[in-house]
Amino acid sequence: MTDIGKIFIVIGVVCIIIGLLWGIIGKLPGDISFKKGNVSFHFPIMTSIVISIILTVIFAIIGRFK
């Protein structure tokens, strides 16, 4: 298998994991959200932190195999 093939497999696996976890981590406590009249605002600060940690771990594991 070529290197580009491995990269596509890893990207696919990461996308599947994110898709499965999105329902769970879509709106965590700590996310800023408010609604006033017709305007609603959602800033997913905790979701961003969790996704960052997950991606860091995944890429650290992938980096060990190189």
C-alpha positions in Angstrom: 0.0 0.0 0.0 1.3 3.4 -0.9 1.7 6.3 1.6 -1.2 8.2 0.0 -3.4 5.1 0.6 -2.5 5.1 4.3 -3.2 8.7 4.6 -6.7 8.3 3.1 -7.4 5.4 5.4 -6.4 7.5 8.4 -8.5 10.4 7.3 -11.5 8.1 6.8 -11.1 6.6 10.2 -10.8 10.0 11.8 -14.0 11.2 10.0 -15.9 8.1 11.1 -14.9 8.6 14.7 -15.8 12.3 14.7 -19.1 11.5 13.1 -20.0 8.9 15.8 -18.9 11.1 18.6 -20.5 14.3 17.3 -23.9 13.5 18.8 -22.3 13.0 22.2 -20.0 16.0 22.2 -22.1 18.4 20.1 -23.3 20.4 23.1 -21.2 20.0 26.2 -21.5 21.9 29.4 -19.3 24.9 29.1 -20.4 25.7 25.6 -21.6 29.3 25.4 -25.1 29.6 24.0 -27.9 32.2 24.2 -31.0 33.2 22.3 -32.5 36.7 22.3 -35.4 37.4 20.0 -34.6 36.2 16.5 -30.9 35.9 17.2 -29.2 32.9 18.6 -25.5 32.5 19.3 -23.6 29.3 20.0 -19.9 29.2 20.7 -18.7 25.6 21.4 -15.6 26.3 23.5 -15.7 22.9 25.4 -16.5 21.0 22.3 -13.5 22.6 20.6 -11.2 21.7 23.5 -12.4 18.0 23.5 -12.0 17.7 19.7 -8.5 19.2 20.0 -7.5 16.7 22.7 -8.9 13.8 20.7 -7.1 14.8 17.5 -3.8 15.4 19.4 -4.0 11.8 20.8 -4.8 10.3 17.4 -2.0 12.2 15.6 0.5 11.3 18.4 -0.4 7.6 18.0 -0.1 7.9 14.2 3.3 9.7 14.6 4.7 6.7 16.6 4.2 4.4 13.6 6.4 6.4 11.2 
